Amino acid sequence: MKINTFSWNLLTMVCCVSFGWMGMTACVNEIASTGEVEEGEIPISFSLKIKKAATKMTGDAFEAGDRIGLFAMLTGESLAESRYIDNLMLQCGDGSKLVPERVVFYPEDHTALDFVAYYPYAEAGLAGGASSMPVSIQTDQSDAASYSASDFMTASKNQVEGSEKAVELAFSHQLTKLKIILVPGEEAGADELLAASPRLVATGFYTQARYDLAAQTFSGFSSVADILPAGEWQAKDGQLEGCEFILLPQAIDGTQAFQMDWNGRVYTCPMPAIAELEGNMQYELKIDLTEMDSEILEGVVASVGEWPDAVNLDPVENTDENTALHVSVLSFEESQVYWVYQEGRGAVAEVCKEYLLSDALTATAITAYPLDEDGKADLTQGIVLQLLGVDESSHGGVLRWDEADNTFTYESGQRAPVQALYFDETGKMCLDKPAQPASVRVIAHTLRDVREGLREYPIVKVGTQYWMRENLKATRYSDGTAIPLQEQLNGEAGYFQTDGTYPLCFYNGEALLAGKISPEGWRIPSLADWDRLEAYVGGNVALLKGGPWEPLVGYPVGSPSEDVQPATNETMLDIRASGMWLSAEGYVNAKQMVGFWSWDEMNNQIPEQTVFFIAQENEMVKTSTKSSEGEFYKALAIRCIKE
């Protein structure tokens, strides 16, 4: 009999597996024509398992909603030619039970079937006359769902005749798992390395291919992209573990590497030589962090078969040069600005994470600017490498700033987000790899204050201004003379410091008048600098404020709102409500407000008013710099601006 419509109850199938993946939308697939073969009355049921251990992050079994695709052919017929069952979707329900989208039956004449299954389910299935399907991995595997969605498993069972017994399909992983282990040297232990939270990215690996379900081979590799790992670092046995990748099995030809941003310095570890990564295989790559004088690290790779103990291979000495800056590796934690150095030329470019705000474009972007011999960025020749959160191909365009007006124009590019930035032998930035790419070093650009040892401050670009991303903590003038530590405002020059693990520094006006406090190459902003900053964000200082804010007690007086205003910090300037210092009360108004000094450089004096950020205000507030308790100045914070 030929069955065209089913009214049977859905079958329940036992699922004893150790992997589950991200679900996809299912469709009802028709049973393909197989000549005169008719369906019988014996329903087909399945039981599934995974060979050996599995790589699943979220558990050791399929999860509710996970979906599998299934094909069946009459024994002797090929998958590409004729399918008795075409891309049947099986879904895992509660309690790890599989439920097919419809009931299917063995052939009426007891002809044996060959089964091929794959995971995760793809609605498109296989085209007619084809046995291969597209397979891809996620370029960002940093959450469990995307990591799970990257894996690909298959199972097959041949010459199965009609029976009440379930067809057991043993799945195996066709992709490669690579675990990363960081081995610290004597300079830094595992705990110190863990605190630095190195950011890692795999570069040069293919992320798309086709897999032939019949031949069980990959082909048609494409789409080289940077890949972010799954997992988080954990200290174990004196080294860091926990970050890992799922990769397509592919040849290692010397173009694959790993870049790591560690404490604002970018290091490269070329992939050690292996003829080809194997599917259903786990590898471990140990990266040695002992050699700190170079940005090229060494790695040792071990294969782990189907998850037994590792078999160590000989160490490989890598001499590849660092000829590309991979944007994904930049954490921007040490600073919002990185400098790119080229041997024999010094710093040739800077890469920024900044907030672009205009009538035509509003976006957080990763940008690059060429540097002149004095380290000044040419803001008229910027390149937008990535507009974060923008999917369309509008990246890679030219960004030109008008420094007089603090505005920009953007000539939109026609690229997907730029993943790698190259430099030619002249130091010119290139979005495409030049014939002779130059070797470069990439280091977070910070304000280095050497007055009392070495203190580094992160830098952030807002419009055409470069600001410190933190408040100043200097305890000496620029000539090395100590600034007196004071406890009470009384007209004597000094600084005031809070208690705690992360002490804050405040300076009274008398200290500003007594000597230069700002680091070399930087200055205390003028009122005009603050006005320029506020104008760039259109008066919306929520874009400048970060961290928690609480209502300022006794406020507002004439304020339009009593509510705490937003602190969204899109500019990444990170203005925190760090309070201030008053004569009688000492340290006050933490999490409620903050005041910053301004300086009149032309007249070499303190303006009568300076800038305050207050919880209930979404604009800068200017008020008197003198204390209301006497003829002396308040003690406020300092944020310096680049000269």
Stockholm file with secondary structure:
# STOCKHOLM 1.0

chainA/1-643         MKINTFSWNLLTMVCCVSFGWMGMTACVNEIASTGEVEEGEIPISFSLKIKKAATKMTGDAFEAGDRIGLFAMLTGESLAESRYIDNLMLQCGDGSKLVPERVVFYPEDHTALDFVAYYPYAEAGLAGGASSMPVSIQTDQSDAASYSASDFMTASKNQVEGSEKAVELAFSHQLTKLKIILVPGEEAGADELLAASPRLVATGFYTQARYDLAAQTFSGFSSVADILPAGEWQAKDGQLEGCEFILLPQAIDGTQAFQMDWNGRVYTCPMPAIAELEGNMQYELKIDLTEMDSEILEGVVASVGEWPDAVNLDPVENTDENTALHVSVLSFEESQVYWVYQEGRGAVAEVCKEYLLSDALTATAITAYPLDEDGKADLTQGIVLQLLGVDESSHGGVLRWDEADNTFTYESGQRAPVQALYFDETGKMCLDKPAQPASVRVIAHTLRDVREGLREYPIVKVGTQYWMRENLKATRYSDGTAIPLQEQLNGEAGYFQTDGTYPLCFYNGEALLAGKISPEGWRIPSLADWDRLEAYVGGNVALLKGGPWEPLVGYPVGSPSEDVQPATNETMLDIRASGMWLSAEGYVNAKQMVGFWSWDEMNNQIPEQTVFFIAQENEMVKTSTKSSEGEFYKALAIRCIKE
#=GR chainA/1-643 SS CCCCCCCCCCCCEEBCCSCCCCCCCCCCCCCCCCTTCCEEEEECCEEEEESSCCCCSSCSSCCTTCEEEEEEEETTSCTTTCCSEEEEEEEECGGGEEEESSCCEEETTCCCEEEEEEESCCTTCCCTTCCEEEEECCSBCCSHHHHHHHCCEEEEEEEECSCSSCEEEEEEECSEEEEEEEECCTTSCHHHHHHHCCEEEEEEEEEEEEEETTTTEEEEEEEEEEEBCBSCCEEETTEEEEEEEEECCCBCCSCCEEEEEETTEEEEEECCCCSBCCTTEEEEEEEECCCCSSSBCEEEEEECTTSSSCEECCCBCCCCCCCCEEGGGCCCSSCSEEEEEETTTEEEEEEEEEEEESSSCEEEEEEEEEBCTTSCBCTTSEEEEEETTCCSSCBSCEEEEETTTTEEEEECCCBSCCCEEEECTTCCEESSCCSSCCCEEEEECEEEECTTSCEEEEEEEETTEEEESSCCCCCBCTTSCBCCBCSSCSSCCCEEECCSSSCCEEEEHHHHHHSCCSCTTEECCCHHHHHHHHHHTTTCGGGTBCSCCCCCTTCCSSCSCCSCCCCCCTTCCCBCCCBEEETTTEEECTTTEEEECCCBTTTTBCCSEEEEEETTCSSCEEEESBCTTSSSBCEEBCCCEEC
#=GC SS_cons         CCCCCCCCCCCCEEBCCSCCCCCCCCCCCCCCCCTTCCEEEEECCEEEEESSCCCCSSCSSCCTTCEEEEEEEETTSCTTTCCSEEEEEEEECGGGEEEESSCCEEETTCCCEEEEEEESCCTTCCCTTCCEEEEECCSBCCSHHHHHHHCCEEEEEEEECSCSSCEEEEEEECSEEEEEEEECCTTSCHHHHHHHCCEEEEEEEEEEEEEETTTTEEEEEEEEEEEBCBSCCEEETTEEEEEEEEECCCBCCSCCEEEEEETTEEEEEECCCCSBCCTTEEEEEEEECCCCSSSBCEEEEEECTTSSSCEECCCBCCCCCCCCEEGGGCCCSSCSEEEEEETTTEEEEEEEEEEEESSSCEEEEEEEEEBCTTSCBCTTSEEEEEETTCCSSCBSCEEEEETTTTEEEEECCCBSCCCEEEECTTCCEESSCCSSCCCEEEEECEEEECTTSCEEEEEEEETTEEEESSCCCCCBCTTSCBCCBCSSCSSCCCEEECCSSSCCEEEEHHHHHHSCCSCTTEECCCHHHHHHHHHHTTTCGGGTBCSCCCCCTTCCSSCSCCSCCCCCCTTCCCBCCCBEEETTTEEECTTTEEEECCCBTTTTBCCSEEEEEETTCSSCEEEESBCTTSSSBCEEBCCCEEC
//
